[in-house]
């Protein structure tokens, strides 16, 4: 039986406005290492968005390398990591030759081929092709096959799509690619896995909302969601990244699972329980999996108050958190009240007045509480008020692309 740990969306270096999350990220990654050791995990899958930006800080890079070295137990437990839409493909690929000696494989582009060979740890890379690797782990008689699907932007996808920009082109190409790999390599004699950083859904269902802290995934032709039926039938577990909450998208053709991010990164994730997923699987058998809650790091809360005493009492009772406070008042929050609230807690990210008994006066339908909404939603509301109609798909996609490029 192979035991693997599935995680994603670490977003190392992420900030919550002026607050650095690195100290919390260090704590929760320590917790993850402890879980991997306690559960005697054989393999770790990290499904993209390792960093929060294309140019991560020195501190974020150092935290990654130290964490992966310990997760890999100095080469005894392989770690496979792919890039997400927040990651620079060049930056993720750069340390791969050196990291591989510790059983850490970075994979960031579809033309990449992992060099076969046996490492000092006993891990053997049996065979590889673009988008695929087969491993032989010490103490396991069967091979482990992984179809690798890092996020691909429009430039990278031109390799596969040429000049085409049809809406179905991306799905078509990836479907054929993944099934061709599975047909060639994934028989019943080994464990067959899929790891990707895309927006997956069951065809015909309403797509999951992307987290506000995420850049929307924009694909050629405006295609956002990929479909779970594209995952080959021989795959036993699909480890996904991009959505920040734990979510089992589908059970067919196998468990298709988002593990969640290790911390809440925006107030749209307030009150979410963050998790990693422990998976147990052996050849020619269904995978068994269950999430394990992560307890470290500050939780995020959104709270509404209309009384100063109640506000201060709650803040005193909840010292270790980040909070967005909506304060109901007839006029505005006076300077003394604001000063008292802000001095009472070191984790108040936003203090937003909500004027009671008044409608908004600008005609947009926006209120103070809407400041917590994502930029796409606010743009759509503004466009509706200005033009009298909702923005079409092309305008929304263009706005999201501009926002993505400026983050």
Backbone torsions as a table, in degrees:
resi	resn	phi	psi	omega
1	UNK	NA	128.4	176.4
2	UNK	-93.2	132.7	175.4
3	UNK	-112.5	124.3	179.3
4	UNK	-128.1	153.5	178.1
5	UNK	-112.4	126.9	-177.9
6	UNK	-110.2	123.5	176.5
7	UNK	-139.2	168.6	-179.2
8	UNK	-167.1	168.9	168.3
9	UNK	56.0	50.8	177.2
10	UNK	-68.9	-35.4	178.6
11	UNK	51.5	49.0	-178.3
12	UNK	-60.8	133.7	-175.9
13	UNK	93.2	-1.0	-179.3
14	UNK	-62.1	142.3	174.8
15	UNK	-118.6	152.4	171.3
16	UNK	-110.7	91.9	-169.2
17	UNK	53.7	-116.1	-176.9
18	UNK	-86.7	-1.2	-175.0
19	UNK	-94.2	123.9	172.7
20	UNK	-75.6	140.7	178.1
21	UNK	-103.2	2.3	-176.6
22	UNK	-57.4	-43.5	178.1
23	UNK	-59.2	-39.9	177.1
24	UNK	-69.3	-38.7	178.5
25	UNK	-61.1	-39.3	176.9
26	UNK	-61.9	-42.2	-179.6
27	UNK	-64.3	-45.6	-175.5
28	UNK	-73.0	-30.2	175.8
29	UNK	-71.7	-34.2	171.8
30	UNK	-59.5	-42.3	178.1
31	UNK	-62.2	-39.8	179.7
32	UNK	-65.3	-41.1	176.8
33	UNK	-61.2	-42.4	179.0
34	UNK	-62.7	-39.1	177.8
35	UNK	-64.3	-45.5	179.7
36	UNK	-60.0	-40.4	179.1
37	UNK	-70.0	-44.6	-178.0
38	UNK	-63.2	-38.2	-177.2
39	UNK	-89.0	1.9	-179.6
40	UNK	52.8	51.5	-178.1
41	UNK	-69.9	139.6	-179.3
42	UNK	-93.0	-26.1	-171.4
43	UNK	-151.9	141.5	178.3
44	UNK	-118.8	132.1	175.9
45	UNK	-113.6	125.9	179.1
46	UNK	-117.1	107.0	-165.7
47	UNK	-95.0	50.4	167.5
48	UNK	92.7	169.7	-171.4
49	UNK	52.2	56.1	178.1
50	UNK	-67.5	-47.1	177.0
51	UNK	-107.1	167.5	179.4
52	UNK	-93.2	-13.6	-178.7
53	UNK	-144.2	164.0	179.3
54	UNK	-66.9	-24.1	-179.7
55	UNK	-123.1	77.3	-176.0
56	UNK	-68.0	156.3	179.1
57	UNK	-71.0	161.9	176.6
58	UNK	-58.1	-39.4	-178.4
59	UNK	-65.3	-39.3	179.2
60	UNK	-66.9	-41.6	178.9
61	UNK	-64.3	-43.8	-179.9
62	UNK	-62.6	-41.4	178.7
63	UNK	-62.7	-40.1	178.6
64	UNK	-61.1	-51.7	-174.3
65	UNK	-64.5	-40.9	178.9
66	UNK	-65.5	-38.9	-179.8
67	UNK	-67.1	-46.2	-177.6
68	UNK	-66.8	-34.3	177.3
69	UNK	-62.2	-41.6	179.7
70	UNK	-74.4	-37.5	176.6
71	UNK	-62.2	-37.0	-178.4
72	UNK	-80.3	-4.3	-177.9
73	UNK	51.8	47.8	179.8
74	UNK	55.0	36.7	174.1
75	UNK	105.6	-8.7	-176.8
76	UNK	-81.7	-21.6	-179.4
77	UNK	-125.5	107.7	-176.4
78	UNK	-61.2	145.0	173.6
79	UNK	-124.8	125.1	178.2
80	UNK	-113.9	124.0	-176.7
81	UNK	-127.3	133.7	175.0
82	UNK	-113.7	163.6	179.8
83	UNK	-87.7	152.6	175.8
84	UNK	-115.3	-172.7	-176.7
85	UNK	-72.5	-12.5	174.4
86	UNK	-89.8	-11.3	-172.3
87	UNK	-95.4	145.7	168.6
88	UNK	-80.4	123.8	-179.0
89	UNK	-61.5	-38.6	179.3
90	UNK	-66.0	-40.0	-178.0
91	UNK	-68.2	-39.3	-179.6
92	UNK	-69.0	-36.6	-177.7
93	UNK	-74.7	-28.1	-170.0
94	UNK	-53.0	-46.6	-175.8
95	UNK	-84.1	2.9	-170.6
96	UNK	-57.4	-47.2	-177.3
97	UNK	-59.0	-40.2	179.8
98	UNK	-75.5	-43.3	-178.8
99	UNK	-62.5	-31.8	-177.1
100	UNK	-59.6	-28.7	178.4
101	UNK	-66.0	-19.4	175.2
102	UNK	-102.2	16.0	178.9
103	UNK	73.5	20.1	179.9
104	UNK	-107.0	117.6	-178.8
105	UNK	-110.9	120.9	174.9
106	UNK	-99.5	133.9	-179.1
107	UNK	-136.2	123.4	-170.9
108	UNK	-134.5	-10.3	-178.9
109	UNK	-144.1	150.8	-169.7
110	UNK	-71.4	-20.7	177.8
111	UNK	-86.8	-5.6	-177.5
112	UNK	-68.4	136.9	176.4
113	UNK	-123.4	123.3	179.2
114	UNK	-77.2	127.8	-176.6
115	UNK	-69.8	124.2	178.2
116	UNK	-65.4	156.0	177.5
117	UNK	153.3	169.1	-179.2
118	UNK	-107.2	134.0	-179.5
119	UNK	-95.5	164.6	-179.4
120	UNK	-60.3	-27.9	-179.3
121	UNK	-71.4	-13.5	-176.0
122	UNK	101.7	-14.6	175.3
123	UNK	-65.4	134.6	178.8
124	UNK	-123.7	129.3	172.1
125	UNK	-90.4	103.8	-170.7
126	UNK	-74.4	-48.8	179.7
127	UNK	-157.6	160.3	-175.7
128	UNK	-156.1	152.3	170.3
129	UNK	-150.8	171.4	-179.6
130	UNK	-55.1	121.7	-180.0
131	UNK	83.2	14.0	-176.7
132	UNK	-153.9	144.7	171.8
133	UNK	-146.1	143.4	174.8
134	UNK	-119.1	127.4	-177.0
135	UNK	-114.4	150.8	169.1
136	UNK	-122.1	112.2	-177.4
137	UNK	-89.7	142.0	173.9
138	UNK	-58.5	144.3	176.9
139	UNK	73.7	7.5	174.0
140	UNK	-125.6	125.7	-175.0
141	UNK	-76.3	-15.1	-174.3
142	UNK	-108.4	154.4	176.1
143	UNK	-79.2	159.0	175.5
144	UNK	-117.8	118.9	-178.9
145	UNK	-106.4	136.0	-178.9
146	UNK	-132.8	120.4	168.5
147	UNK	-83.2	124.9	-172.0
148	UNK	-107.7	123.3	-176.0
149	UNK	-130.2	72.9	175.3
150	UNK	-65.4	160.4	176.3
151	UNK	-58.9	138.5	178.2
152	UNK	-124.7	121.7	177.4
153	UNK	-82.3	-179.7	-173.7
154	UNK	-63.8	-34.7	179.7
155	UNK	-64.3	-47.2	-179.8
156	UNK	-65.7	-35.5	-177.2
157	UNK	-70.1	-18.4	178.7
158	UNK	-61.7	-24.7	175.7
159	UNK	-58.1	-35.3	-175.7
160	UNK	-100.9	-28.3	-174.2
161	UNK	-101.9	-11.7	-175.9
162	UNK	59.4	-131.7	-179.8
163	UNK	-94.8	2.4	-178.7
164	UNK	-68.4	147.5	175.4
165	UNK	-139.3	27.9	178.1
166	UNK	-68.0	147.6	-176.1
167	UNK	-59.3	-36.9	-175.6
168	UNK	-84.6	-6.3	-171.0
169	UNK	-61.2	-44.3	-178.1
170	UNK	-62.2	-49.5	179.5
171	UNK	-58.5	-43.1	-177.4
172	UNK	-60.7	-49.0	-176.7
173	UNK	-65.5	-46.8	-178.1
174	UNK	-67.8	-38.8	177.0
175	UNK	-57.3	-50.2	-179.3
176	UNK	-63.8	-41.4	-177.9
177	UNK	-63.5	-49.6	-176.9
178	UNK	-65.8	-39.9	179.9
179	UNK	-71.5	-32.6	175.6
180	UNK	-65.2	-42.0	177.5
181	UNK	-63.2	-44.3	-179.4
182	UNK	-64.0	-41.4	179.6
183	UNK	-64.4	-32.7	-177.8
184	UNK	-80.9	-36.4	-168.1
185	UNK	-118.7	-24.9	-165.1
186	UNK	-101.7	81.1	175.0
187	UNK	-97.7	-177.0	-174.1
188	UNK	-76.0	-3.0	-176.9
189	UNK	-82.6	-7.9	-178.8
190	UNK	-134.8	175.0	172.3
191	UNK	-86.6	130.3	-174.0
192	UNK	-118.0	118.7	-174.3
193	UNK	-124.3	159.4	174.4
194	UNK	-129.7	136.6	174.8
195	UNK	-134.5	124.2	-176.8
196	UNK	-144.3	158.7	174.8
197	UNK	-123.1	81.9	180.0
198	UNK	-144.2	175.5	179.6
199	UNK	-99.3	98.8	-176.5
200	UNK	-100.7	146.5	174.7
201	UNK	-154.1	163.8	171.1
202	UNK	-77.4	133.1	-177.9
203	UNK	-59.0	133.1	179.2
204	UNK	94.9	-13.4	178.8
205	UNK	-93.7	159.0	176.0
206	UNK	-69.1	129.3	-177.2
207	UNK	-67.4	150.4	173.6
208	UNK	-64.2	144.9	174.5
209	UNK	-71.7	134.2	175.2
210	UNK	-75.8	145.4	-178.9
211	UNK	-64.0	147.6	-177.8
212	UNK	-61.2	-27.6	-179.2
213	UNK	-80.7	-2.7	-178.4
214	UNK	-95.1	145.0	164.6
215	UNK	-74.7	130.0	177.7
216	UNK	-58.6	139.0	177.6
217	UNK	-79.8	115.3	179.9
218	UNK	-107.6	128.1	-179.1
219	UNK	-114.7	166.2	177.1
220	UNK	-55.3	134.0	179.7
221	UNK	74.9	9.4	178.3
222	UNK	81.5	4.8	179.9
223	UNK	-66.8	124.8	178.4
224	UNK	-103.4	-56.5	-170.4
225	UNK	-91.4	140.3	166.8
226	UNK	-100.0	160.5	-173.6
227	UNK	-106.5	142.5	-176.5
228	UNK	-63.3	-27.2	-180.0
229	UNK	-70.0	-9.6	175.0
230	UNK	-72.7	-20.8	179.4
231	UNK	-72.3	128.8	-173.9
232	UNK	-59.9	150.1	-177.1
233	UNK	-63.7	-25.5	-177.6
234	UNK	-78.9	-10.3	-179.4
235	UNK	-73.6	137.1	-177.6
236	UNK	-100.1	-21.8	178.0
237	UNK	-157.5	133.6	177.8
238	UNK	-112.9	114.0	-178.7
239	UNK	-96.6	115.0	-173.9
240	UNK	-113.2	155.2	170.5
241	UNK	-131.0	155.7	171.8
242	UNK	135.0	-53.6	174.4
243	UNK	-73.6	141.7	-171.3
244	UNK	-94.3	0.2	174.6
245	UNK	-113.1	153.4	175.3
246	UNK	-62.5	130.4	-176.3
247	UNK	-156.9	116.6	172.9
248	UNK	-87.7	104.3	-172.9
249	UNK	-71.3	-39.8	-173.5
250	UNK	-158.4	159.7	174.3
251	UNK	-107.4	-6.5	-179.2
252	UNK	-124.4	137.3	2.6
253	UNK	-77.7	-2.2	-179.8
254	UNK	-161.6	173.7	172.2
255	UNK	-60.4	123.2	178.4
256	UNK	-113.8	108.2	-161.2
257	UNK	-132.1	132.6	165.2
258	UNK	-93.5	129.4	-175.0
259	UNK	-80.1	-25.4	-171.8
260	UNK	92.9	159.5	171.7
261	UNK	-76.5	157.7	-179.0
262	UNK	-75.1	-20.2	177.7
263	UNK	-133.2	158.3	170.8
264	UNK	-78.3	125.8	-173.7
265	UNK	-109.4	-6.0	173.6
266	UNK	-151.4	165.3	-176.5
267	UNK	-73.0	-10.7	170.3
268	UNK	-69.2	-15.1	178.4
269	UNK	-102.2	10.2	-179.6
270	UNK	-56.5	138.8	177.2
271	UNK	71.9	3.8	175.8
272	UNK	-75.1	142.0	171.6
273	UNK	-89.6	122.4	-179.1
274	UNK	-88.5	146.8	-169.9
275	UNK	-148.8	163.2	162.1
276	UNK	-116.4	164.8	-176.8
277	UNK	-118.0	126.6	174.4
278	UNK	-96.3	126.1	-176.4
279	UNK	-121.7	135.1	174.3
280	UNK	-120.9	128.2	-174.0
281	UNK	-153.7	147.3	173.3
282	UNK	-138.7	164.2	-174.9
283	UNK	-56.1	140.2	172.2
284	UNK	61.0	30.2	177.5
285	UNK	-139.8	149.4	176.8
286	UNK	-63.2	143.9	176.9
287	UNK	-75.3	143.0	172.2
288	UNK	-108.0	135.9	-176.4
289	UNK	-147.3	152.5	171.9
290	UNK	-154.9	143.9	179.5
291	UNK	-76.9	149.9	175.3
292	UNK	-121.3	123.2	-175.2
293	UNK	-68.3	142.8	173.8
294	UNK	-103.5	130.9	-171.7
295	UNK	-107.4	-15.7	-175.0
296	UNK	-80.3	161.4	178.8
297	UNK	91.6	159.0	-179.0
298	UNK	-77.2	128.7	171.6
299	UNK	-71.4	158.2	176.1
300	UNK	-109.3	135.1	179.3
301	UNK	-130.2	148.2	167.1
302	UNK	-115.0	123.6	-175.5
303	UNK	-130.0	143.5	176.9
304	UNK	-115.3	129.6	179.1
305	UNK	-132.4	156.3	173.0
306	UNK	-131.8	5.6	-177.2
307	UNK	-136.3	132.6	-176.3
308	UNK	-64.2	-42.1	-178.6
309	UNK	-62.3	-43.0	178.0
310	UNK	-63.2	-39.3	179.4
311	UNK	-61.3	-48.7	-177.2
312	UNK	-67.1	-36.4	178.2
313	UNK	-62.9	-46.2	-179.5
314	UNK	-63.5	-42.6	-179.5
315	UNK	-62.8	-38.8	178.5
316	UNK	-66.6	-35.2	-178.1
317	UNK	-80.6	-13.0	-177.4
318	UNK	-131.2	68.9	-173.7
319	UNK	-73.5	-27.7	-173.0
320	UNK	-107.0	81.1	179.5
321	UNK	-165.4	169.9	164.0
322	UNK	-110.0	140.4	-174.8
323	UNK	-138.7	141.9	170.2
324	UNK	-109.1	117.4	-176.1
325	UNK	-103.2	127.7	169.7
326	UNK	-103.8	116.8	-173.6
327	UNK	-108.2	114.7	-178.1
328	UNK	-80.7	128.7	-177.5
329	UNK	-152.5	153.2	-177.3
330	UNK	-73.2	-30.8	-177.0
331	UNK	-121.7	-81.6	177.8
332	UNK	-152.2	170.0	177.5
333	UNK	-81.2	115.5	-179.0
334	UNK	-69.2	159.0	-173.3
335	UNK	-58.3	-40.4	-177.7
336	UNK	-68.1	-41.5	178.1
337	UNK	-64.5	-44.4	178.6
338	UNK	-60.0	-45.1	-179.1
339	UNK	-62.9	-41.1	-179.5
340	UNK	-63.9	-44.3	-179.7
341	UNK	-65.3	-48.2	-175.5
342	UNK	-64.9	-31.9	179.3
343	UNK	-76.4	-16.1	-173.4
344	UNK	-81.0	-11.4	-172.6
345	UNK	-156.6	142.6	-177.9
346	UNK	-93.9	5.8	-177.5
347	UNK	-123.2	25.5	177.7
348	UNK	-82.9	111.0	-176.5
349	UNK	-85.5	-44.3	179.1
350	UNK	-137.0	139.5	171.6
351	UNK	-123.7	106.2	-168.9
352	UNK	-114.5	125.3	176.5
353	UNK	-77.3	141.1	170.0
354	UNK	-119.4	112.9	-176.8
355	UNK	-78.3	122.1	-177.2
356	UNK	-86.3	143.6	175.1
357	UNK	75.9	13.3	179.2
358	UNK	-130.6	145.8	172.7
359	UNK	-94.1	158.9	177.5
360	UNK	-65.3	147.6	-173.0
361	UNK	-104.1	-3.3	-176.6
362	UNK	-96.8	-2.1	175.7
363	UNK	80.8	1.0	-176.6
364	UNK	-88.8	-14.6	-174.5
365	UNK	81.7	2.8	-178.8
366	UNK	-85.4	142.6	175.5
367	UNK	-126.9	171.8	-177.7
368	UNK	-57.9	-38.1	-178.2
369	UNK	-63.8	-20.7	-179.5
370	UNK	-71.5	-10.3	179.0
371	UNK	-62.2	-20.6	178.7
372	UNK	-82.7	-6.0	-177.3
373	UNK	-80.5	161.6	-178.9
374	UNK	-72.8	161.2	-174.9
375	UNK	-63.6	-34.9	179.9
376	UNK	-63.0	-41.6	178.5
377	UNK	-65.8	-43.3	179.8
378	UNK	-65.0	-39.4	178.5
379	UNK	-62.7	-44.1	-179.6
380	UNK	-61.3	-40.4	178.9
381	UNK	-64.9	-43.8	-179.9
382	UNK	-64.6	-44.9	-178.6
383	UNK	-61.0	-42.3	178.9
384	UNK	-59.5	-43.0	-178.1
385	UNK	-69.9	-34.7	-176.7
386	UNK	-80.3	-38.1	-173.3
387	UNK	-104.1	-17.8	-178.4
388	UNK	85.6	-4.7	176.6
389	UNK	-136.2	156.5	177.7
390	UNK	-73.1	150.0	177.0
391	UNK	-64.2	142.5	177.6
392	UNK	-78.5	177.0	-175.9
393	UNK	-60.4	-39.9	-177.3
394	UNK	-65.1	-43.3	-179.8
395	UNK	-66.7	-42.9	178.8
396	UNK	-62.6	-42.1	-180.0
397	UNK	-64.9	-40.3	178.5
398	UNK	-64.2	-43.8	178.0
399	UNK	-60.5	-46.5	-179.7
400	UNK	-62.3	-36.7	178.6
401	UNK	-66.7	-40.3	177.9
402	UNK	-64.1	-44.5	178.6
403	UNK	-61.2	-43.7	-178.8
404	UNK	-60.7	-41.8	-177.1
405	UNK	-71.2	-21.1	-177.0
406	UNK	-101.7	3.3	178.6
407	UNK	-82.1	NA	NA
